[in-house]
Amino acid sequence: MSSADEAFEIVPGDGPVVLTCEHASDRFPEPWSLPAADEWIRGTHWTVDIGAADLAREFARELHSSAVLARFSRLIVDPNRTHDAGDLFLKVAEGREIELNHAIDAAEREQRLSLWRAYHDAIDREIAKSSARVVFAIHTFTPIFAGAERVVEVGVLYDEEEELAERARKALLPTGLEIRMNEPYSGRQGLIYSARHHALAHGRQALELELRQDHATNPEVRARVIAALAPMLRA
């Protein structure tokens, strides 16, 4: 089996959204492995959106919706970036060079992009056979970035879909969490690439949820977020 064949996991369903989770996995499928110099980064937010896979699967279960989860670390190739993005292969983290990505030649780039393409092809197939109107991407973010503590607890990210995003924000208010629009990243700066790309290609709407990782690892908080958003998404 090729690595591309193992690029994604499908949770079957036919609900009101198609869920995607671009940074679901900390896995390094063959032929990739972390060099010893990069072991410090394993399991950190640089390699995986901590808690995102659990949140995506739980949303899928609650909404009876399909979900597509990446099965490779974002450190190999980032599926939430365009194929020619400058940060498609992360070069530096915490001021340290990533040896895994130090020298990527054309053949290596193409091999990594085979994972990227396989993941996105899987999303296209799920959306094409679904009547869901929303492509809903699930992500999480680190509580401390570049030494600064992040106050925002839930981010609702969007580009064109401001009305949909505002409905999501209002639905989340009963959670008691600090909700911000287009924070800690902005969908209007290309940072919901995957959901927006596939939504536009299929005439759907795109939305991305960012949950802070100290909450994303808490089952009770995940349940609160899902309970708050599920009625709005069903509607």
Secondary structure, DSSP 8 states (H G I E B T S, - for coil): --GGGGSEEEE---SSEEEEETT------TT----GGGGGGTTSTTT--TTHHHHHHHHHHHHT-EEEEE-S-TTT--TTS-TT-TTSS--EETTEE-GGGS---HHHHHHHHHHHHHHHHHHHHHHHT---SEEEEEEEE-SEETTEE----EEEE-SS-HHHHHHHHHHHGGG---EEET-SS-GGGTTTHHHHHHHHHHT-EEEEEEEEHHHHT-HHHHHHHHHHHHHHHH-
